[in-house]
Amino acid sequence: MRQLIFPLFIILTSCFGSAMIEEPNEKQTISQENTGTFTSDPVSDSEDLPPFAETKLSTEEEKLYNGIMAYRQENNLPKIPLSKSLTFVAQSHCHDLFNNKPDVTEECNAHSWSDKGAWTSCCYTKDHKQASCMWNKPGELTPYKHTGFEIACGQNDNRLGDFVMTADFALKSWQGSSGHNAVIMNQAPWDDNTWNAIGIGIYKGFAMVWFGTQTDTEGEPTGQPSITQENPVTIISDPILVSDDLPLFADTKLSTEEVNLYNIIMAYRAKNNLPKIPLSKSLTFVAQHHCHDLYNNKPDVTEECNAHSWSDKGTWTGCCYTKDHKQASCIWNKPGELTSYKSYGFEIGCGQNDNNLGEYVMTADYALKSWQGSPAHNALIMNQAPWNDYKWNAIGIGIYKGFAMVWFGTEVDAEGEPLK
């Protein structure tokens, strides 16, 4: 009688990074010459992947490069020159993962390479025994004879359907992971490294970025982007209310049952030695709006639309969220559309519009027990894989009629906590 809403990103953020790799010795690795054999043009596994000489950035790859550079500049870090060689490696890896799926077994992750190209294939496992297979790829595929360091986002999973990776999704995912963020921002253990080359690849459901300490003698890919970044999200100070009893943002507060849900989630985390997550006024506002929108406007009543859907009855982007995740960005951007919270939110929920349920009223106990009984939901609450590199610094709670929604964020909410 209930529908558990799968947590947003639960199968999307299998992001892999060189920061998580046990390297033999960082300074030795940096000076190490790559032992791979360069092939002037590796076998292409995709007709739309150009040869090395014609390597160029797509519009979305330009956007990812611009976003990373803007993020670094905000923190007084220098621009990293684009690398034709590392871009070719990043793009080749995206195409290989999508077309040849070397990561589909339980053991092999997305650092793996297939045996379908003129490179050394490997099943990259969590014990990092095949680490050199990844580090050597620039030297195998291009004239770049130095070790490359890869971060990535994406995985082959039938549940994703035709999900298309975006620059915003990839960067936000890496910013929310301390290991990946450290590579981008030259934080420990990467604080002694100077990135002098960067390569960008996005294809289908994958994004790859490669970093190098040596300048690429091959120069930059064609279509060099300018260092600009536009914020596509419009902040709305007070969206149109979908319920008379939903207060304005300034008056956002928790009901007794919402306080109860927050308290029992925190108690559950505390029993497992996990820290308390600060309440977020912004994410609470989003969670409450989604509950009210679902109950009042019922955007999830069709067979195709699930309870991640939003109606067109408010000053937000409406969408029918389908199982192929093609409308995923509609959900991820909701905190930025409804509040001043600039980062993505991660949603779990319980409830559905079903005439058979009558006037069922959701409770905190029922919602938490439902999530505890679902490995995917429980993992998000408890920072278990794939969420173990994420630190939740904001949480929002919403309960209304037959719905409960909880939103998680990695950034501290500058708006503080809701009223209680």
PEHU-V56627 format. One record per pair of residues at least 12 apart in sequence whose ideal C-beta (glycine too) atoms are under 7 Angstrom apart, sorted by the first residue. I is the first residue (numbers start at 0). GAP is how many residues later the second one is. D is the distance in Angstrom with one decimal. If there is no record, write none. Layout:
# PEHU-V56627
i:gap:d
I:GAP:D
I:GAP:D
This chain:
# PEHU-V56627
i:gap:d
0:355:6.9
0:356:6.3
1:348:6.4
1:350:6.8
1:368:6.6
2:304:6.2
2:349:3.9
3:346:6.0
3:366:5.8
3:370:5.4
3:373:6.6
4:301:7.0
4:302:4.7
4:303:6.3
4:343:6.5
4:344:3.9
4:345:6.7
5:370:6.0
6:339:6.3
6:340:6.6
6:341:4.3
6:369:5.9
6:370:5.6
6:373:4.5
7:300:7.0
7:323:5.7
7:324:6.8
7:338:5.1
7:339:4.6
8:337:5.7
9:366:4.8
9:370:6.7
10:146:5.1
10:148:5.5
10:149:6.2
11:148:6.9
11:151:6.9
12:140:6.6
12:160:4.9
12:373:5.9
13:96:6.6
13:141:4.0
13:372:5.5
14:137:6.2
14:138:4.1
14:158:5.2
14:159:6.4
14:162:6.0
14:165:6.1
15:93:5.7
15:94:5.0
15:95:5.4
15:136:4.9
16:134:4.0
16:162:5.2
16:163:4.3
16:166:5.9
17:131:4.0
17:132:5.3
17:133:6.4
17:165:6.3
18:160:3.8
18:161:6.2
18:163:5.3
18:164:4.8
19:159:4.9
20:107:5.3
20:110:5.4
21:106:4.9
25:163:6.3
28:118:5.5
29:117:6.8
29:163:6.6
29:183:5.1
31:115:5.7
32:112:5.6
33:102:5.4
33:104:6.2
33:105:2.8
33:111:4.8
33:112:5.9
33:113:6.2
34:101:6.3
34:104:6.8
35:100:4.3
35:103:3.5
35:104:3.4
36:103:6.5
37:101:6.3
37:102:6.9
37:104:6.4
37:105:5.6
38:79:4.6
38:102:6.9
41:50:6.6
41:75:5.4
41:76:4.3
41:77:6.2
41:99:5.1
42:74:4.7
42:75:4.8
44:50:5.6
44:51:5.6
44:54:4.9
44:55:5.9
44:71:5.2
44:72:5.7
45:49:4.2
45:53:5.6
48:42:6.1
48:43:6.8
48:46:5.0
51:36:5.3
51:90:6.5
54:29:5.2
54:32:5.6
54:33:4.7
54:166:4.6
55:165:5.1
55:166:4.0
55:167:4.6
56:30:6.8
56:143:6.2
56:164:5.5
56:166:5.1
56:168:6.5
57:144:6.6
59:106:6.5
59:107:5.4
59:142:5.0
60:139:4.5
60:140:6.7
60:141:5.1
61:163:3.7
62:104:4.0
63:103:3.6
63:106:6.2
63:107:6.5
63:136:5.4
63:138:6.3
63:143:6.6
64:17:6.5
64:135:5.1
64:160:5.6
65:159:5.5
65:161:6.2
65:162:5.8
65:163:5.1
66:100:5.6
66:104:4.8
66:162:5.7
67:103:6.4
67:116:6.2
68:158:5.1
69:157:6.9
69:159:3.9
70:100:7.0
70:113:6.9
71:113:6.8
74:110:6.2
76:108:6.6
76:109:6.3
78:148:6.4
79:115:4.6
79:118:4.3
80:115:6.4
80:116:6.2
80:134:6.9
80:139:6.8
81:116:6.2
81:138:4.3
81:139:6.1
81:142:6.3
82:114:3.7
82:115:5.9
82:116:4.9
82:129:6.4
82:133:3.9
83:132:6.1
83:134:4.4
83:135:5.6
83:136:5.8
83:137:4.7
84:53:5.9
84:57:3.6
84:58:6.4
84:59:3.7
84:114:6.9
84:131:5.0
84:133:5.1
85:52:6.2
85:58:6.5
85:62:6.0
85:111:5.4
85:112:6.3
85:113:2.6
85:124:4.1
85:126:5.8
85:130:6.7
86:112:3.9
86:113:5.6
86:114:6.6
86:134:4.7
87:53:6.3
87:54:5.6
88:48:5.3
88:49:5.3
88:52:5.3
88:53:6.4
88:59:6.3
88:110:5.8
88:121:5.5
89:109:4.3
89:110:5.8
89:111:3.0
89:118:4.1
89:119:6.3
89:120:5.0
90:110:3.9
90:112:6.7
91:49:6.1
92:108:6.4
92:115:5.0
93:107:4.4
93:108:6.5
93:109:3.7
93:112:4.3
93:114:5.3
94:108:5.4
95:17:6.0
95:18:5.4
95:20:6.8
95:21:6.2
96:13:6.1
96:59:6.8
96:109:5.2
97:105:5.8
97:106:4.4
97:107:6.8
97:108:6.1
99:14:3.6
99:16:4.6
100:55:4.8
101:12:4.1
101:21:6.9
102:52:6.4
102:53:5.7
103:52:5.2
106:16:6.0
106:18:5.2
107:15:4.0
107:16:6.2
107:17:6.7
108:15:5.5
108:17:6.9
109:42:5.5
109:44:6.4
109:45:5.7
110:13:3.7
110:23:5.0
110:39:6.7
111:12:4.4
112:20:6.7
118:18:6.5
118:21:4.8
118:22:6.0
119:13:5.7
119:16:6.9
119:20:6.2
133:16:6.0
134:12:4.5
134:13:6.4
137:74:6.9
141:76:6.9
142:74:6.7
142:75:6.0
143:68:6.7
143:72:5.7
145:66:5.6
145:67:6.7
145:68:4.4
147:62:4.6
147:64:5.4
148:34:6.4
148:61:6.7
148:62:4.5
149:58:6.3
149:60:5.3
150:23:6.0
150:29:4.9
150:32:5.5
150:58:5.3
151:54:6.9
151:55:6.5
151:56:4.7
152:12:6.8
152:17:4.6
152:20:5.0
152:21:6.9
152:54:4.8
153:51:4.8
153:52:3.6
153:53:6.1
159:45:6.0
159:165:5.8
160:162:6.7
160:163:3.1
160:164:6.2
161:162:5.7
161:164:6.6
162:42:4.8
162:161:7.0
162:162:4.5
162:165:6.7
163:40:6.4
163:41:6.6
164:37:5.6
164:39:6.9
164:40:5.2
164:41:5.8
164:42:4.8
165:163:6.4
166:35:6.9
168:163:6.7
169:37:3.7
171:171:6.5
171:172:4.5
175:214:5.4
175:234:4.0
176:212:4.3
176:213:6.2
177:211:5.8
177:213:6.7
178:210:5.2
182:28:6.4
192:20:5.7
193:19:6.2
194:16:4.9
194:17:7.0
194:18:6.6
195:16:6.6
195:17:5.9
195:18:5.9
195:19:4.8
196:15:3.8
196:17:6.5
196:18:6.3
196:19:4.6
197:12:6.9
197:13:5.7
232:100:5.7
232:103:3.8
232:104:6.3
233:103:6.9
234:101:6.7
234:105:5.7
235:79:5.2
235:101:6.3
235:102:6.3
236:12:7.0
238:50:7.0
238:75:4.9
238:76:4.4
238:77:5.8
238:99:5.5
239:74:4.8
239:75:5.1
241:47:6.9
241:50:4.9
241:51:5.0
241:54:5.0
241:55:6.1
241:71:5.7
241:72:5.6
242:49:4.2
242:53:5.6
245:42:6.2
245:43:6.9
245:46:5.1
248:36:5.4
248:90:6.7
251:29:5.2
251:32:5.7
251:33:4.8
251:166:4.5
251:167:6.7
252:165:5.2
252:166:3.4
252:167:6.3
253:30:6.7
253:143:6.2
253:164:5.5
253:166:5.1
254:144:6.6
256:106:6.5
256:107:5.4
256:142:5.0
257:139:4.5
257:140:6.8
257:141:5.1
258:161:5.9
259:104:4.1
260:103:3.6
260:106:6.2
260:107:6.7
260:136:5.4
260:138:6.3
260:143:6.7
261:17:6.4
261:135:5.1
263:100:6.0
263:104:5.4
264:103:6.3
264:116:6.4
267:100:6.9
268:113:6.7
271:110:6.1
273:108:6.6
273:109:6.3
276:115:4.6
276:118:4.3
277:115:6.4
277:116:6.2
277:139:6.8
278:116:6.2
278:138:4.3
278:139:6.1
279:114:3.7
279:115:5.9
279:116:5.0
279:129:6.4
279:133:3.9
280:132:6.1
280:134:4.4
280:135:5.6
280:136:5.8
280:137:4.6
281:53:6.0
281:57:3.7
281:58:6.6
281:59:3.8
281:114:6.9
281:131:5.0
281:133:5.1
282:52:6.3
282:58:6.6
282:62:5.9
282:111:5.5
282:112:6.3
282:113:2.6
282:124:4.2
282:126:5.8
282:130:6.7
283:112:3.9
283:113:5.7
283:114:6.6
283:134:4.5
284:53:6.3
284:54:5.6
285:48:5.4
285:49:5.3
285:52:5.3
285:53:6.5
285:59:6.2
285:110:5.9
285:121:5.6
286:109:4.3
286:110:5.8
286:111:3.1
286:118:4.2
286:119:6.3
286:120:5.0
287:110:3.9
287:112:6.7
288:49:6.2
289:108:6.4
289:115:5.0
290:107:4.4
290:108:6.5
290:109:3.8
290:112:4.2
290:114:5.4
291:108:5.4
292:17:5.9
292:18:5.4
292:20:6.9
292:21:6.5
293:13:6.1
293:59:6.7
293:109:5.3
294:105:5.8
294:106:4.5
294:107:6.9
294:108:6.0
296:14:3.6
296:16:4.6
297:55:4.9
298:12:4.2
298:21:6.8
299:52:6.5
299:53:5.7
300:52:5.2
301:18:7.0
303:16:6.1
303:18:5.2
304:15:4.0
304:16:6.2
304:17:6.7
305:15:5.5
305:17:6.9
306:42:6.1
306:44:6.7
306:45:5.7
307:13:3.7
307:23:5.2
307:39:7.0
308:12:4.4
309:20:6.7
315:18:6.6
315:21:4.9
315:22:6.1
316:13:5.4
316:20:6.3
330:16:6.6
331:12:4.6
334:74:7.0
338:76:7.0
339:74:6.8
339:75:6.3
340:68:6.7
340:72:5.9
342:66:5.5
342:67:6.3
342:68:4.2
344:62:4.4
344:63:6.9
344:64:5.4
345:34:6.5
345:61:6.7
345:62:4.4
346:58:6.2
346:60:5.2
347:23:6.1
347:29:5.0
347:32:5.9
347:58:5.3
348:54:6.7
348:55:6.2
348:56:4.3
349:12:6.7
349:17:4.6
349:20:5.0
349:21:7.0
349:54:4.8
350:51:4.8
350:52:3.6
350:53:6.2
356:45:6.0
359:42:4.7
360:40:6.4
360:41:6.6
361:37:5.5
361:39:6.9
361:40:5.2
361:41:5.8
361:42:4.7
363:35:6.9
366:37:3.8
379:28:6.6
389:20:5.9
390:19:6.2
391:16:5.0
391:18:6.7
392:16:6.6
392:17:5.9
392:18:6.0
392:19:4.8
393:15:3.9
393:17:6.4
393:18:6.3
393:19:4.6
394:12:7.0
394:13:5.7
